[in-house]
Amino acid sequence: MNETDSSILNSREERESSGATSSIHGRLSAASFHDRLGELETENARLHRLVAELLIKNQKLRRID
């Protein structure tokens, strides 16, 4: 499990233990939703950069052959 997975599990456990989720639907509060959305957007941007870097490296390797 990586650091992101651990932080997701920890934040989920914290929400559940603190009662931040609705008892009826188990939904996140608006603040928690926006925090989680921000985390996902950051991770998505990181993954996009990683893919772009790998594509460039792949192109360079193909040119060498």
N, C-alpha and C positions, 0 to 999 in steps of 0.2 A: 504494500500500500504506500502511495507516495504522500508527500506533504499536503497536497490539495485534498486528497481523499480523507486524510486525518482531520483536516480543518473542517471539512464538510460534516463529517461524523460528529466532531466535537460541538459544532454550532447547532446541529440538529438535536443532540442530547441536551444542550443547554436550553434550547427553546422548549423542549418537551418537559424538562424538569422545572423550568421557570413558569410554565403555564402560558407561554406566549402564543401558543397555537389555540385556535378555537376548538372548544370541546365538541362542537356539533360537527364541523367539517374537517378539522385538522388542518386548516389553512394558515398561512403565515400572516402576521400582521403587516400592515402597509409598510412600516419601517423595515421590518425583516425582509419583506419582498424586495424593496429597493436596494437594501444591502446585498442581498443574494444576486439580484440582477447586475449590480455593479461588479461583483466578484466574477460572475459568468462572462460579462463583457470584457473584463481584464484578461481572463483566461483565454477567451476566444481570440483576442488580439495577439496574445503571446503565441498561440498555436498557429495563427496566420503567418506571423513572422518566422516561426520555425519552419513551416512548409516552404516559404519563399527562400529561406537560406538553403534548405535541402535541395530545392529545384535548381538553384544557382550552382551548388556543388556538383550536382548530377550533370548539369550541362558542361561544366568545366572538365569533368572526368571523361565525358563522351568525346570532347574535342581532343583530348590527349591521345585517345586510341585512334 
